[in-house]
């Protein structure tokens, strides 16, 4: 055991040394928010038969009923609770997530403060998440780090316009007498797939994106009206229809029955549910399930019409409904590629499933940059094998893994078990508590 301890001490800070003075970038995916927002990518409960929602979206992209049903399920899982503000209700999962984000940001600030004067004290966080954990975390730690600048690409006072041009700043601080000038750490946040804090606004006939802590589109789906939101109304209709489908003749509309049907179960039985929703035969003019079917289809159509006004990217090949959003999307992806093509760049990937072909293709192009180093925090061994398969032949991809505390671990380091790659693992590496094996 002592030998293993000495080897870890010998390797200590090699990871931090390898990223010191580099162009620092992060790619953060849905796994970062999984303590409070559902994600199937990191489902580790043995539910192997849950189909990929991305695959279903692409399979049924041109099917209006299927697309509406999938958007409803996707909204229920990953979107509806994502606008986290200072006034949001916070359950245990939200509190845990927010704490992890704050520790992460503090670690990044510490890294930037230790950077010399040869390069800007700047880090770029690229995220595919719509939620606002980063924004709230920035707000809450700003008073503790007044000499740090957080930039989400928006500028203004009452109207905060989001624009690609707002990222290109180096921020410096001088004393009240202007006797010195020093650069302070700045963190750029790129919301690559949009944000629940974004809204479209028209000014002088021009459509722009503004950032706000409210979202009228989201409110129209989730705010209660007559003791029930439109989202809750549609979910209850789908659940009753599904229960009747499983148990023909059932009229159980109890709250207990409503709660039993999860989004995962709807995905597992998606094709059966869809096929029955699309059936046109009518047994009788008074058939209750036929009447409910019509109601579900009509309300799903209304739901999709409202949902499509959200400025978020769906996991489909056809991603946009708003031209102004499409322009922002391509600008942010161009920024991602340009940063990784710079000399001596580092990309640290966390919570990302690598199911986005567009991002994978960009990474493959950028990995031809011989000075780029990519570090991936895999959630599981399966995730690690998947990344290795996608990037076979690229020698500048490494994995950040933390050994589990096993009493039976032998001195030869055989059969080493690793922890799931959660926020604690990432933060341990960024704070210098952990190091990586270059041959992993």
N, C-alpha and C positions, 0 to 999 in steps of 0.2 A: 504493500500500500504506500509506503514511503517513497518508493521509486516513482510511482505514478504521480505522487504529489510534487516531487522534484521536477519531473518532466513538465508539469503544468506551470510551475514557477518559472522554468526556463523559457517557456513559450509566452509568458505573461507580457501583455501589451503589444505582441506582434501584430495583432489585428488593427489596433489603433495606430501603430506605426505605419501600417500599410495604407491607411486612408488619410494620414496626416498630410496636410498641404495639397490635397487633391480637390478636384471639382466634385463636390459632394452632392449626390442625388439619391432620392428614395422613390420607390414605387410601392404604394400601399394599396392593398385590395380589401375585399369585403371581410376577410378573416380578421382584420384588425377590430372590427365592430361586432364580432360574432357573439360577444357576451350579452348583447341586448338586441341585435338585429339578426334574423335568421339567415343562414347561408348554407346551401346544400353542399357546396364545395368542401367544407370542412366538417361534414356530418360524420361522426365517428361512433355512431351508436349501432352499427351493424346493418343499417337500412340500405343494403346494397341495391335493392330493386327500385330505388327512386330514380326516375329518368331525369336527365339533364334538362333543365328548363330552357337552356340555350338551344339544345337540339330540337326541342318541341317548338320553340319560336321559329326556328329556321324551316322546320318541316311544314308548319302550318301558316307560314307568313302571309300567304295569299287567301287564306280562309278567314272570312270576317268573324264568324262566330268563334272559331278556335282562337284567333288573335285577341278577341275581346276577353275570352275566358282566361287566357294565359296572362294577359295584362292585369286582370283582376287578382289572380293568384300571386303574381310577381309583386304587385302593389301591397298585398296583404303581408307578404313575407319580408320584403326588403325596402319598402318605400314609406309606408304610412307613418311609421314612428321615427323617421329619420331626421326630422327638423327639431334638433335638440337646442333649446335656448335656455337662458338664465331662469325662465319661468316654467320650464317643463317639469312635469312630474318625474321623479327619479326613483326607479326601483333599484334593486341590488345590482342588476346587470348594467344599467346605465351608469351608476356610480362607479362600478369597477372599470368600465370602459373609459370613462372620463379621467379617472385616476391614471390609467395606463397611458393615455394620450399625453397627459401633462408631464409624466415622468419622461416620456420619449422626447418631448419638446425641450425640456430642461437639459437632457443629455445632449441634444443637438446644439443648444446654445453653448454648453460647456466645451464641446468640440470646436465650435467656431471661435470661441474666445482664446483657445489654445493655438489657433492658427497664426502663423507669422505674417509679416507684412508683404510677402511676395505675391499673394493672391487675395482676391476679395473674400471677406468673411461672410460668405453667402452659401446657403444650402437650398436646394430645390426639392420640394415634396410634390410628387405627381401621384394623384390618387384617382381611382375609378369609382370611389364611393360618393353617393349623393348626400350622405348624412352630414351633419354640421358639428361633429365632435371636435374636429380641428379648430373650427372657428371659436367654439365656446372655450376650449382649452387655451387658445391664444388669449382670449379676453381675461380669463381667470388668473393667468400667470403674468400678465403684462405689468401689473403693479409691482411684482417682485423682481421683474427684469426690465426696468425702465430704459436701459441701454440695449435694447433689442428691438428689431423692427419686424413686424409680421405683415406680409403683403399677400392678399388674396386676389390681386388684380383689379380691385375696385378703387375708385377715387370719387370724391365729392363729399357733401355734407348731408343734406336732406335727400338728395338723389345720388346714390353711389353707383356710378356706371362701371360695369365690368368690361375691361378691354385688354387685349394682348399687349398693347404698348405700355401698360402700367407696370410691367415687370422689370424693366431695364434701368434699375437704380442701384447705385452704391451709396449707402447711408453713412454719414459721418456726424460726429458730435464735437462741439467746441465748448469751451468754458464761457461764462457770462462776459468775460473780457476778451473773448476771441483770441486767447493767447496760445491755444493749441488746437489741433484737429486730429481726431482719431476715428477710424472706421469702426462701426459697431456691427454686431452680428445681425444679419437679415435672413429671414426665411420666407421663400416664395411658395405659395400654395397654388398648385394647378389642379383644378377640378376637371379632369379629362372627360368624364362622362356627364358633366353637368352637376347641378346642385339644387337641393330643395330650398336654398336661400336665393335662388335666381328667379326673377320674373321678367317678362317682356313688357316694355313700355315704349310708347310712340311719342317722340319729341320732334316737332317741326317736320312731320311726315316721315321721320327716320325711326326705324325700329332699333331699340338698344336693349341690352341686358342690364338689369339693375340688381344689386345685392341688398337683401333685407332679412330681418329676423321673422318676417311673416310671409305666408304664401297663400293668396286668395284661392288658387286652384286647389291646393291641398285642403284648405278649410272647407271648400264646397263639397268635398268628398267625406271628410271626417268629422266635421262639426255637427253636433246633435241638433236635429230639428224635430220637434214633437217627440222628444225623448229617444230619438234614434237617428243616427247619421245615415246618409245615403249608402255609404260603404257597408254599414251594419245591416241595412235593409236588404241589399243585394246578397250579402253573405248568408243571411238567414234563408233567403229564397233558394239559393244554390244548395245549401245544406239539406233543406226539406226535400228538394227534388232528388238529391243524391240518396237520402234515407229511403224515400219511396222507391227509388230504383233498386236499391239493395233488398228492400222488403216490400214487394208489391202489395198494394192495398193499405199500407201503413199511412196513418194520418197524424203521426206523432210530431207535433210542432213544439214540443217542450224545450225549455232553455237547456235542459240536460242533453237532449239529442243534438241541439245546435252546437254545443261545445265539443262533442265527440269527434266531429269531422275536421281534421287538420288540413293545412295546405299540402303537407306531404302526402296524405291519403288521396287528396284530389289529384295530385300529380301522378301517383301510382295508377289511379283508375281514370286517368285523363281521357283516353280514347273511348272508353265505354261511356263516360259521362258526355263527351262531345257527340258521339254517334246518336245517343238518345235525345240530346237537345236538338239535333238536326233532323230527326225523323219527322215526316210530315203527315203520316197516316193518323187519322182521328178515329178512336173507337166509338165515341159518342159525343154528341154536342155538349153533354154535361160532364164529360170525363175530367175529374179534378186535376190530374197530373198533366193533361193536355193544356188546361188553362194555366197551370203553374209554369209549364214549359214556355208558353208564349210570354208570360210575364218575365221570366228569367232572361229570355232572349232580348226582349225590349229593354230591360234595365241594364243588361250588359252592354247593349249598343249605346245607351245614354252614358254609362260609366266610361266607356272607351272614349267617347267624344270629349268628356271633361278631362280625363286622364291625359289625353294626347297634347293638352296645352301645357303640361309640366315640361320644364326644360331639363329633361334627363334622357340619357341614351338607353334605349331598350336593347336587350341582348339579341338583336336581330341583324340581318345583313342590311336592311333598310332602316337606318337609324334616326332619320330626322323628319319632323313635320314643320319646323321653323327654319327659314333661311338664315336668320340672324344667328341662330344657335349652330347651324352647320358651319358657318364661317368661323365662329369661336372654336368649335371642335377641331377643325383642321389646323388652326393656328396653334392650339395647345399641343397637338400631336407633333407639329413641326418643331416646336420648342423642345419637346422631349427628345426627338432625334438629334437636334442640333447640340443639345447639352452633352449627349453621350458620344458625339463625334469629336468633342473637344479633347485636346491632349490631356493625359493624366486624369481621366474621369473615373469616378466610382459610382456604381449603382447598387444600393442595398434594397432587396425585394422582400416584402413581408405581407402575408395575408392574401397573396395573389395566386389565383388558381392556374394561370397560364392557359385559359380557355379562349382568350381573345386573340384571334388570328392576326388582327391588325397590329396589336402590340408585339406579338411574337415575331412577326415579320420585321418590324422595326428593330427589335433586339438583335435579330440575326444579322441585319445589315450593319448595325453598330458594333457588333462583336468582332468585325473585321478590323476595327481600330485596335492596334496591338497594345495601346496604353490603357484601354478600358478594362476595368476589373469589375465583375458582377458577383455580388454575394447574395445568396438566396437563403432565407430562413424557411426550411421546409416544415410543414405542419406534421408530416408523418413520413415514414419510409416510402410509402406509396407515392406521395407527392415528390419526393426526391428522385425516385426512379422515373417518374413522368417528366420532370425537368431534364434529367440526363438524356432521355429519349428525344425530347424536342430539340435539344442543343448538342446532339452528338457531334463530336469533332471540334467543338470550340473549347480551347484550353483555358480560357479566362473566365470560367464560371466556377465558383466555389460555394460551399455550403457552410452555414453557421449553425452548428448543432451543439446542444448541451447534454452532457452525460447525465443519465438519471442516477440518483443516489441508491445504488444497489449494494446490499451487504455481501452478495455472492460474487461480485465482480472480481475476476482473477487478475494476477499481476501481468499476465501476458496480453491483456487488453483484448482477449477473444470474447466474442458474443457481447460486445458492448451495447447496452441499451441507451437510447436517447429519449429525452423529454419531447413531448409534442411542442412544435415550434410556435409558442404563444408569445404574447407581448413581454413576458418576464424574460424569455430567452433573448429577444432582441435587445431589451434594455440592459441586460447583463453584459452583452458584448459591447454596446455603446459606452457603458460606464467603466469598462476595463475589468469587470469581474470574470469575464470569460475570454477564451481565445479559441481559434479554430485550427484544425489539422489541415494543412495545405493539401494533403493527399486524400481528403474525404470525398 
